[in-house]
Amino acid sequence: MKDIFEISKYILPSLVVFATAYLLIKQFLKHEERKIKHQILLKNQKQITPIRLQACERLIIFLERIHPESLIIRENTNKLSSLDLQQKLILAIRNEYEHNLAQQLYVTDESWLLLKNAKENTIRLINTEAAQIAGTDSSIALCKAIIESHMQQQKPAISVAISALKKEIQQIWN
């Protein structure tokens, strides 16, 4: 019995020292791991933030380019029929969209959904107005109808999407 007491006199303090050292080292390693993760996060943000801003910039340019007035100015020639112009406008929108597809990686799902909605609404507007005009009519008639219809919209989807992207940019900076 005396031997057990003698052994425990040496082992017990050693166990206490070991447990204390273990806990201190464990806490230190956790703290260092958190510090390293934070440094990596900051480094990633420094790299990703400019890319996200560039993506928002490109998507705003896309939205401005598919704005009916911009599209018409860019794509219309007086020699086109309304059917030809309709096809040319829709093709231009789809090409612009496909060119910017990868940008969805850098914006929120909500912003991307609003952008897709703006694209679809613009195509729908063109198709709706083209359906009311004979395909052989001059492209001028279609241009006028599209612009008038777009101006009558209370809150155009393009404006909503641009506002969402601007809010996203503000969140990036905050």
GUTOR-787319 format. One record per atom (N, C-alpha, C): residue in one letter; x, y, z. Coordinates in steps of 0.05 Angstrom, whole numbers, plus 5000, padded with zeros to 4 digits. Example, Ala and Ser with C-alpha at 12.3 -4.5 7.8 and 13.67 -1.06 7.14 Angstrom:
<nodes>
@type:A	u:5264	v:4886	w:5156;
@type:A	u:5246	v:4910	w:5156;
@type:A	u:5264	v:4934	w:5156;
@type:S	u:5257	v:4955	w:5142;
@type:S	u:5273	v:4979	w:5143;
@type:S	u:5258	v:5001	w:5157;
</nodes>
This chain:
<nodes>
@type:M	u:5016	v:4976	w:5000;
@type:M	u:5000	v:5000	w:5000;
@type:M	u:5017	v:5025	w:5000;
@type:K	u:5039	v:5023	w:5015;
@type:K	u:5057	v:5046	w:5016;
@type:K	u:5070	v:5051	w:4989;
@type:D	u:5075	v:5029	w:4974;
@type:D	u:5087	v:5032	w:4948;
@type:D	u:5068	v:5046	w:4928;
@type:I	u:5043	v:5040	w:4930;
@type:I	u:5023	v:5052	w:4912;
@type:I	u:5022	v:5082	w:4919;
@type:F	u:5023	v:5088	w:4944;
@type:F	u:5022	v:5116	w:4952;
@type:F	u:5047	v:5131	w:4942;
@type:E	u:5070	v:5119	w:4944;
@type:E	u:5095	v:5131	w:4934;
@type:E	u:5094	v:5135	w:4904;
@type:I	u:5084	v:5115	w:4889;
@type:I	u:5082	v:5116	w:4860;
@type:I	u:5063	v:5138	w:4852;
@type:S	u:5040	v:5139	w:4865;
@type:S	u:5020	v:5160	w:4859;
@type:S	u:5029	v:5188	w:4865;
@type:K	u:5048	v:5190	w:4885;
@type:K	u:5059	v:5216	w:4891;
@type:K	u:5075	v:5228	w:4868;
@type:Y	u:5087	v:5211	w:4852;
@type:Y	u:5102	v:5220	w:4829;
@type:Y	u:5085	v:5221	w:4803;
@type:I	u:5067	v:5201	w:4800;
@type:I	u:5051	v:5199	w:4776;
@type:I	u:5029	v:5221	w:4775;
@type:L	u:5016	v:5226	w:4797;
@type:L	u:4994	v:5245	w:4797;
@type:L	u:5003	v:5273	w:4789;
@type:P	u:5024	v:5284	w:4800;
@type:P	u:5032	v:5311	w:4791;
@type:P	u:5041	v:5311	w:4761;
@type:S	u:5053	v:5289	w:4753;
@type:S	u:5061	v:5286	w:4725;
@type:S	u:5037	v:5287	w:4707;
@type:L	u:5016	v:5273	w:4715;
@type:L	u:4991	v:5273	w:4699;
@type:L	u:4978	v:5300	w:4698;
@type:V	u:4979	v:5315	w:4720;
@type:V	u:4968	v:5342	w:4720;
@type:V	u:4984	v:5360	w:4702;
@type:V	u:5010	v:5358	w:4703;
@type:V	u:5027	v:5374	w:4686;
@type:V	u:5022	v:5367	w:4656;
@type:F	u:5020	v:5341	w:4651;
@type:F	u:5015	v:5332	w:4623;
@type:F	u:4988	v:5342	w:4613;
@type:A	u:4967	v:5339	w:4629;
@type:A	u:4941	v:5348	w:4621;
@type:A	u:4940	v:5379	w:4616;
@type:T	u:4954	v:5393	w:4634;
@type:T	u:4955	v:5422	w:4630;
@type:T	u:4970	v:5429	w:4605;
@type:A	u:4993	v:5417	w:4600;
@type:A	u:5008	v:5422	w:4576;
@type:A	u:4992	v:5414	w:4551;
@type:Y	u:4978	v:5392	w:4552;
@type:Y	u:4962	v:5383	w:4530;
@type:Y	u:4940	v:5403	w:4523;
@type:L	u:4926	v:5412	w:4543;
@type:L	u:4905	v:5432	w:4539;
@type:L	u:4916	v:5458	w:4528;
@type:L	u:4939	v:5467	w:4539;
@type:L	u:4951	v:5492	w:4529;
@type:L	u:4960	v:5490	w:4500;
@type:I	u:4972	v:5468	w:4494;
@type:I	u:4981	v:5464	w:4466;
@type:I	u:4958	v:5461	w:4447;
@type:K	u:4937	v:5447	w:4456;
@type:K	u:4913	v:5445	w:4439;
@type:K	u:4900	v:5472	w:4434;
@type:Q	u:4898	v:5489	w:4454;
@type:Q	u:4887	v:5515	w:4451;
@type:Q	u:4904	v:5532	w:4433;
@type:F	u:4930	v:5530	w:4436;
@type:F	u:4949	v:5546	w:4420;
@type:F	u:4946	v:5537	w:4390;
@type:L	u:4945	v:5511	w:4385;
@type:L	u:4942	v:5502	w:4358;
@type:L	u:4916	v:5510	w:4345;
@type:K	u:4894	v:5509	w:4361;
@type:K	u:4868	v:5519	w:4350;
@type:K	u:4870	v:5548	w:4343;
@type:H	u:4882	v:5564	w:4360;
@type:H	u:4885	v:5592	w:4355;
@type:H	u:4902	v:5597	w:4330;
@type:E	u:4923	v:5583	w:4327;
@type:E	u:4940	v:5586	w:4303;
@type:E	u:4925	v:5578	w:4278;
@type:E	u:4909	v:5556	w:4280;
@type:E	u:4894	v:5547	w:4257;
@type:E	u:4873	v:5568	w:4248;
@type:R	u:4860	v:5580	w:4268;
@type:R	u:4841	v:5601	w:4262;
@type:R	u:4854	v:5625	w:4250;
@type:K	u:4878	v:5632	w:4260;
@type:K	u:4893	v:5654	w:4249;
@type:K	u:4901	v:5649	w:4220;
@type:I	u:4910	v:5625	w:4214;
@type:I	u:4918	v:5618	w:4187;
@type:I	u:4894	v:5618	w:4168;
@type:K	u:4871	v:5607	w:4177;
@type:K	u:4847	v:5608	w:4161;
@type:K	u:4838	v:5636	w:4155;
@type:H	u:4840	v:5653	w:4175;
@type:H	u:4833	v:5682	w:4172;
@type:H	u:4851	v:5695	w:4151;
@type:Q	u:4877	v:5689	w:4153;
@type:Q	u:4896	v:5701	w:4133;
@type:Q	u:4890	v:5691	w:4105;
@type:I	u:4883	v:5665	w:4102;
@type:I	u:4876	v:5654	w:4076;
@type:I	u:4850	v:5667	w:4066;
@type:L	u:4831	v:5671	w:4083;
@type:L	u:4806	v:5684	w:4076;
@type:L	u:4811	v:5712	w:4066;
@type:L	u:4827	v:5727	w:4080;
@type:L	u:4834	v:5755	w:4072;
@type:L	u:4848	v:5755	w:4045;
@type:K	u:4867	v:5736	w:4041;
@type:K	u:4881	v:5735	w:4016;
@type:K	u:4862	v:5728	w:3993;
@type:N	u:4844	v:5709	w:3998;
@type:N	u:4824	v:5702	w:3977;
@type:N	u:4806	v:5725	w:3971;
@type:Q	u:4798	v:5740	w:3991;
@type:Q	u:4780	v:5763	w:3987;
@type:Q	u:4794	v:5784	w:3970;
@type:K	u:4820	v:5788	w:3975;
@type:K	u:4835	v:5807	w:3959;
@type:K	u:4836	v:5799	w:3930;
@type:Q	u:4836	v:5773	w:3925;
@type:Q	u:4837	v:5764	w:3897;
@type:Q	u:4809	v:5763	w:3885;
@type:I	u:4789	v:5755	w:3900;
@type:I	u:4762	v:5751	w:3890;
@type:I	u:4747	v:5777	w:3887;
@type:T	u:4751	v:5796	w:3905;
@type:T	u:4736	v:5821	w:3904;
@type:T	u:4739	v:5835	w:3877;
@type:P	u:4763	v:5839	w:3866;
@type:P	u:4764	v:5852	w:3840;
@type:P	u:4750	v:5835	w:3818;
@type:I	u:4751	v:5809	w:3820;
@type:I	u:4737	v:5792	w:3800;
@type:I	u:4707	v:5796	w:3803;
@type:R	u:4697	v:5797	w:3827;
@type:R	u:4668	v:5800	w:3831;
@type:R	u:4659	v:5828	w:3821;
@type:L	u:4675	v:5848	w:3826;
@type:L	u:4669	v:5875	w:3816;
@type:L	u:4669	v:5876	w:3786;
@type:Q	u:4688	v:5862	w:3774;
@type:Q	u:4689	v:5861	w:3745;
@type:Q	u:4665	v:5847	w:3734;
@type:A	u:4657	v:5825	w:3747;
@type:A	u:4633	v:5810	w:3738;
@type:A	u:4608	v:5828	w:3739;
@type:C	u:4605	v:5842	w:3761;
@type:C	u:4582	v:5860	w:3763;
@type:C	u:4583	v:5882	w:3742;
@type:E	u:4607	v:5892	w:3737;
@type:E	u:4610	v:5912	w:3716;
@type:E	u:4602	v:5901	w:3689;
@type:R	u:4612	v:5877	w:3683;
@type:R	u:4605	v:5865	w:3657;
@type:R	u:4575	v:5859	w:3654;
@type:L	u:4563	v:5851	w:3676;
@type:L	u:4534	v:5845	w:3675;
@type:L	u:4517	v:5870	w:3672;
@type:I	u:4526	v:5892	w:3684;
@type:I	u:4512	v:5917	w:3680;
@type:I	u:4515	v:5926	w:3651;
@type:I	u:4539	v:5922	w:3640;
@type:I	u:4543	v:5929	w:3611;
@type:I	u:4524	v:5911	w:3594;
@type:F	u:4522	v:5885	w:3601;
@type:F	u:4504	v:5867	w:3587;
@type:F	u:4476	v:5878	w:3588;
@type:L	u:4467	v:5886	w:3611;
@type:L	u:4439	v:5896	w:3614;
@type:L	u:4435	v:5922	w:3598;
@type:E	u:4455	v:5939	w:3598;
@type:E	u:4453	v:5963	w:3582;
@type:E	u:4452	v:5957	w:3552;
@type:R	u:4467	v:5937	w:3544;
@type:R	u:4469	v:5929	w:3516;
@type:R	u:4443	v:5916	w:3506;
@type:I	u:4428	v:5903	w:3525;
@type:I	u:4403	v:5890	w:3516;
@type:I	u:4379	v:5909	w:3520;
@type:H	u:4384	v:5933	w:3530;
@type:H	u:4363	v:5953	w:3533;
@type:H	u:4351	v:5957	w:3505;
@type:P	u:4325	v:5957	w:3501;
@type:P	u:4313	v:5959	w:3474;
@type:P	u:4324	v:5982	w:3458;
@type:E	u:4327	v:6006	w:3470;
@type:E	u:4337	v:6029	w:3454;
@type:E	u:4366	v:6024	w:3445;
@type:S	u:4383	v:6013	w:3462;
@type:S	u:4410	v:6008	w:3454;
@type:S	u:4411	v:5986	w:3432;
@type:L	u:4395	v:5966	w:3436;
@type:L	u:4395	v:5944	w:3416;
@type:L	u:4386	v:5955	w:3389;
@type:I	u:4366	v:5970	w:3388;
@type:I	u:4355	v:5981	w:3363;
@type:I	u:4375	v:5999	w:3349;
@type:I	u:4388	v:6016	w:3365;
@type:I	u:4408	v:6034	w:3353;
@type:I	u:4431	v:6018	w:3341;
@type:R	u:4439	v:5997	w:3355;
@type:R	u:4462	v:5981	w:3346;
@type:R	u:4455	v:5962	w:3323;
@type:E	u:4432	v:5950	w:3323;
@type:E	u:4425	v:5929	w:3305;
@type:E	u:4408	v:5937	w:3281;
@type:N	u:4394	v:5959	w:3282;
@type:N	u:4375	v:5965	w:3261;
@type:N	u:4389	v:5979	w:3237;
@type:T	u:4381	v:5970	w:3214;
@type:T	u:4388	v:5984	w:3189;
@type:T	u:4361	v:5987	w:3175;
@type:N	u:4357	v:6009	w:3161;
@type:N	u:4331	v:6014	w:3148;
@type:N	u:4324	v:5994	w:3127;
@type:K	u:4343	v:5978	w:3118;
@type:K	u:4337	v:5959	w:3097;
@type:K	u:4324	v:5933	w:3108;
@type:L	u:4323	v:5930	w:3134;
@type:L	u:4312	v:5905	w:3145;
@type:L	u:4281	v:5906	w:3146;
@type:S	u:4270	v:5882	w:3144;
@type:S	u:4241	v:5879	w:3149;
@type:S	u:4238	v:5876	w:3179;
@type:S	u:4213	v:5878	w:3189;
@type:S	u:4209	v:5876	w:3218;
@type:S	u:4216	v:5847	w:3227;
@type:L	u:4210	v:5827	w:3211;
@type:L	u:4217	v:5800	w:3218;
@type:L	u:4248	v:5796	w:3220;
@type:D	u:4262	v:5808	w:3201;
@type:D	u:4291	v:5806	w:3202;
@type:D	u:4303	v:5820	w:3226;
@type:L	u:4291	v:5843	w:3232;
@type:L	u:4301	v:5858	w:3256;
@type:L	u:4295	v:5842	w:3281;
@type:Q	u:4271	v:5831	w:3283;
@type:Q	u:4264	v:5815	w:3306;
@type:Q	u:4284	v:5793	w:3311;
@type:Q	u:4291	v:5778	w:3290;
@type:Q	u:4310	v:5756	w:3292;
@type:Q	u:4338	v:5767	w:3300;
@type:K	u:4345	v:5789	w:3288;
@type:K	u:4372	v:5801	w:3294;
@type:K	u:4374	v:5810	w:3323;
@type:L	u:4352	v:5822	w:3333;
@type:L	u:4352	v:5832	w:3361;
@type:L	u:4354	v:5808	w:3380;
@type:I	u:4338	v:5788	w:3375;
@type:I	u:4338	v:5765	w:3393;
@type:I	u:4366	v:5751	w:3392;
@type:L	u:4377	v:5748	w:3369;
@type:L	u:4403	v:5736	w:3366;
@type:L	u:4424	v:5752	w:3381;
@type:A	u:4423	v:5778	w:3379;
@type:A	u:4442	v:5796	w:3393;
@type:A	u:4439	v:5792	w:3423;
@type:I	u:4415	v:5790	w:3434;
@type:I	u:4410	v:5786	w:3462;
@type:I	u:4422	v:5759	w:3471;
@type:R	u:4417	v:5739	w:3456;
@type:R	u:4427	v:5712	w:3463;
@type:R	u:4457	v:5711	w:3462;
@type:N	u:4469	v:5723	w:3442;
@type:N	u:4498	v:5724	w:3440;
@type:N	u:4511	v:5738	w:3464;
@type:E	u:4499	v:5761	w:3471;
@type:E	u:4509	v:5776	w:3494;
@type:E	u:4507	v:5759	w:3519;
@type:Y	u:4484	v:5746	w:3522;
@type:Y	u:4479	v:5729	w:3546;
@type:Y	u:4500	v:5707	w:3547;
@type:E	u:4504	v:5693	w:3525;
@type:E	u:4523	v:5670	w:3525;
@type:E	u:4551	v:5680	w:3530;
@type:H	u:4557	v:5704	w:3521;
@type:H	u:4584	v:5715	w:3526;
@type:H	u:4589	v:5720	w:3556;
@type:N	u:4567	v:5724	w:3571;
@type:N	u:4570	v:5731	w:3599;
@type:N	u:4561	v:5709	w:3618;
@type:L	u:4557	v:5685	w:3608;
@type:L	u:4547	v:5664	w:3625;
@type:L	u:4565	v:5658	w:3649;
@type:A	u:4590	v:5658	w:3646;
@type:A	u:4609	v:5651	w:3667;
@type:A	u:4608	v:5671	w:3690;
@type:Q	u:4597	v:5694	w:3686;
@type:Q	u:4597	v:5715	w:3707;
@type:Q	u:4578	v:5707	w:3730;
@type:Q	u:4561	v:5688	w:3725;
@type:Q	u:4542	v:5679	w:3747;
@type:Q	u:4557	v:5667	w:3770;
@type:L	u:4582	v:5659	w:3767;
@type:L	u:4597	v:5648	w:3789;
@type:L	u:4603	v:5669	w:3810;
@type:Y	u:4603	v:5694	w:3802;
@type:Y	u:4612	v:5715	w:3820;
@type:Y	u:4590	v:5733	w:3830;
@type:V	u:4565	v:5728	w:3824;
@type:V	u:4543	v:5743	w:3834;
@type:V	u:4524	v:5725	w:3849;
@type:T	u:4506	v:5737	w:3864;
@type:T	u:4487	v:5721	w:3880;
@type:T	u:4466	v:5709	w:3861;
@type:D	u:4454	v:5687	w:3870;
@type:D	u:4433	v:5674	w:3855;
@type:D	u:4410	v:5693	w:3848;
@type:E	u:4404	v:5710	w:3868;
@type:E	u:4382	v:5729	w:3864;
@type:E	u:4389	v:5749	w:3841;
@type:S	u:4413	v:5759	w:3841;
@type:S	u:4421	v:5778	w:3819;
@type:S	u:4420	v:5764	w:3792;
@type:W	u:4430	v:5739	w:3792;
@type:W	u:4431	v:5724	w:3766;
@type:W	u:4402	v:5719	w:3757;
@type:L	u:4385	v:5712	w:3775;
@type:L	u:4357	v:5707	w:3768;
@type:L	u:4344	v:5732	w:3756;
@type:L	u:4349	v:5755	w:3769;
@type:L	u:4338	v:5781	w:3759;
@type:L	u:4350	v:5787	w:3731;
@type:L	u:4375	v:5781	w:3727;
@type:L	u:4387	v:5785	w:3701;
@type:L	u:4374	v:5768	w:3679;
@type:K	u:4370	v:5742	w:3686;
@type:K	u:4357	v:5724	w:3667;
@type:K	u:4329	v:5734	w:3661;
@type:N	u:4315	v:5743	w:3682;
@type:N	u:4288	v:5753	w:3679;
@type:N	u:4288	v:5778	w:3660;
@type:A	u:4308	v:5795	w:3663;
@type:A	u:4310	v:5819	w:3645;
@type:A	u:4314	v:5810	w:3617;
@type:K	u:4331	v:5790	w:3613;
@type:K	u:4336	v:5781	w:3585;
@type:K	u:4310	v:5769	w:3573;
@type:E	u:4297	v:5752	w:3589;
@type:E	u:4272	v:5739	w:3579;
@type:E	u:4250	v:5760	w:3574;
@type:N	u:4248	v:5780	w:3592;
@type:N	u:4228	v:5801	w:3588;
@type:N	u:4233	v:5817	w:3563;
@type:T	u:4258	v:5822	w:3557;
@type:T	u:4265	v:5837	w:3533;
@type:T	u:4259	v:5821	w:3508;
@type:I	u:4265	v:5796	w:3508;
@type:I	u:4258	v:5778	w:3486;
@type:I	u:4228	v:5777	w:3482;
@type:R	u:4214	v:5774	w:3505;
@type:R	u:4184	v:5772	w:3504;
@type:R	u:4173	v:5798	w:3493;
@type:L	u:4184	v:5821	w:3501;
@type:L	u:4175	v:5847	w:3491;
@type:L	u:4178	v:5848	w:3461;
@type:I	u:4201	v:5840	w:3451;
@type:I	u:4207	v:5841	w:3422;
@type:I	u:4188	v:5823	w:3407;
@type:N	u:4184	v:5799	w:3417;
@type:N	u:4166	v:5779	w:3404;
@type:N	u:4137	v:5789	w:3405;
@type:T	u:4128	v:5800	w:3427;
@type:T	u:4101	v:5810	w:3429;
@type:T	u:4095	v:5832	w:3409;
@type:E	u:4114	v:5851	w:3408;
@type:E	u:4110	v:5873	w:3389;
@type:E	u:4113	v:5864	w:3360;
@type:A	u:4130	v:5845	w:3355;
@type:A	u:4134	v:5835	w:3328;
@type:A	u:4109	v:5820	w:3319;
@type:A	u:4095	v:5807	w:3337;
@type:A	u:4072	v:5791	w:3330;
@type:A	u:4049	v:5810	w:3321;
@type:Q	u:4050	v:5834	w:3329;
@type:Q	u:4028	v:5853	w:3322;
@type:Q	u:4034	v:5869	w:3297;
@type:I	u:4058	v:5864	w:3285;
@type:I	u:4066	v:5878	w:3261;
@type:I	u:4071	v:5857	w:3239;
@type:A	u:4064	v:5863	w:3215;
@type:A	u:4068	v:5844	w:3193;
@type:A	u:4099	v:5841	w:3189;
@type:G	u:4107	v:5816	w:3184;
@type:G	u:4135	v:5810	w:3181;
@type:G	u:4149	v:5824	w:3158;
@type:T	u:4133	v:5833	w:3138;
@type:T	u:4144	v:5846	w:3115;
@type:T	u:4145	v:5877	w:3119;
@type:D	u:4133	v:5887	w:3140;
@type:D	u:4134	v:5916	w:3145;
@type:D	u:4163	v:5925	w:3150;
@type:S	u:4167	v:5950	w:3148;
@type:S	u:4193	v:5962	w:3153;
@type:S	u:4201	v:5958	w:3183;
@type:S	u:4227	v:5956	w:3187;
@type:S	u:4237	v:5953	w:3214;
@type:S	u:4231	v:5977	w:3232;
@type:I	u:4226	v:6000	w:3219;
@type:I	u:4220	v:6025	w:3234;
@type:I	u:4195	v:6021	w:3251;
@type:A	u:4175	v:6008	w:3240;
@type:A	u:4149	v:6003	w:3254;
@type:A	u:4154	v:5986	w:3279;
@type:L	u:4171	v:5966	w:3276;
@type:L	u:4177	v:5949	w:3299;
@type:L	u:4193	v:5964	w:3320;
@type:C	u:4212	v:5980	w:3311;
@type:C	u:4229	v:5996	w:3329;
@type:C	u:4211	v:6014	w:3346;
@type:K	u:4193	v:6028	w:3333;
@type:K	u:4175	v:6046	w:3346;
@type:K	u:4157	v:6032	w:3366;
@type:A	u:4146	v:6009	w:3359;
@type:A	u:4129	v:5993	w:3376;
@type:A	u:4144	v:5983	w:3401;
@type:I	u:4169	v:5974	w:3397;
@type:I	u:4185	v:5964	w:3419;
@type:I	u:4191	v:5986	w:3439;
@type:I	u:4200	v:6008	w:3428;
@type:I	u:4208	v:6031	w:3446;
@type:I	u:4184	v:6041	w:3461;
@type:E	u:4161	v:6044	w:3448;
@type:E	u:4137	v:6054	w:3461;
@type:E	u:4128	v:6035	w:3483;
@type:S	u:4128	v:6009	w:3477;
@type:S	u:4120	v:5989	w:3496;
@type:S	u:4139	v:5989	w:3520;
@type:H	u:4164	v:5991	w:3515;
@type:H	u:4184	v:5991	w:3537;
@type:H	u:4181	v:6016	w:3555;
@type:M	u:4175	v:6039	w:3542;
@type:M	u:4171	v:6063	w:3558;
@type:M	u:4147	v:6062	w:3575;
@type:Q	u:4127	v:6046	w:3568;
@type:Q	u:4102	v:6044	w:3584;
@type:Q	u:4105	v:6026	w:3608;
@type:Q	u:4127	v:6010	w:3609;
@type:Q	u:4131	v:5992	w:3632;
@type:Q	u:4136	v:6009	w:3657;
@type:Q	u:4123	v:6001	w:3679;
@type:Q	u:4126	v:6016	w:3704;
@type:Q	u:4154	v:6013	w:3716;
@type:K	u:4163	v:5988	w:3718;
@type:K	u:4190	v:5983	w:3729;
@type:K	u:4203	v:5962	w:3711;
@type:P	u:4217	v:5970	w:3691;
@type:P	u:4229	v:5951	w:3672;
@type:P	u:4248	v:5931	w:3686;
@type:A	u:4247	v:5906	w:3678;
@type:A	u:4263	v:5886	w:3690;
@type:A	u:4293	v:5892	w:3688;
@type:I	u:4301	v:5906	w:3667;
@type:I	u:4329	v:5914	w:3665;
@type:I	u:4337	v:5933	w:3687;
@type:S	u:4320	v:5952	w:3694;
@type:S	u:4326	v:5971	w:3715;
@type:S	u:4327	v:5957	w:3742;
@type:V	u:4310	v:5937	w:3746;
@type:V	u:4309	v:5922	w:3771;
@type:V	u:4335	v:5906	w:3774;
@type:A	u:4344	v:5894	w:3753;
@type:A	u:4369	v:5878	w:3753;
@type:A	u:4393	v:5896	w:3758;
@type:I	u:4394	v:5919	w:3745;
@type:I	u:4416	v:5937	w:3749;
@type:I	u:4417	v:5947	w:3778;
@type:S	u:4394	v:5953	w:3790;
@type:S	u:4393	v:5961	w:3818;
@type:S	u:4403	v:5939	w:3836;
@type:A	u:4396	v:5914	w:3831;
@type:A	u:4405	v:5892	w:3847;
@type:A	u:4435	v:5889	w:3845;
@type:L	u:4446	v:5892	w:3821;
@type:L	u:4475	v:5890	w:3818;
@type:L	u:4490	v:5913	w:3833;
@type:K	u:4478	v:5937	w:3832;
@type:K	u:4490	v:5959	w:3846;
@type:K	u:4490	v:5954	w:3876;
@type:K	u:4468	v:5942	w:3887;
@type:K	u:4467	v:5936	w:3915;
@type:K	u:4488	v:5915	w:3922;
@type:E	u:4491	v:5896	w:3904;
@type:E	u:4511	v:5875	w:3908;
@type:E	u:4540	v:5887	w:3909;
@type:I	u:4545	v:5907	w:3892;
@type:I	u:4571	v:5920	w:3893;
@type:I	u:4574	v:5935	w:3919;
@type:Q	u:4553	v:5948	w:3929;
@type:Q	u:4555	v:5962	w:3955;
@type:Q	u:4561	v:5942	w:3977;
@type:Q	u:4549	v:5918	w:3976;
@type:Q	u:4554	v:5898	w:3996;
@type:Q	u:4583	v:5888	w:3995;
@type:I	u:4594	v:5887	w:3971;
@type:I	u:4622	v:5878	w:3969;
@type:I	u:4641	v:5898	w:3983;
@type:W	u:4634	v:5924	w:3981;
@type:W	u:4651	v:5944	w:3993;
@type:W	u:4647	v:5947	w:4023;
@type:N	u:4625	v:5938	w:4033;
@type:N	u:4619	v:5940	w:4062;
@type:N	u:4629	v:5916	w:4077;
</nodes>
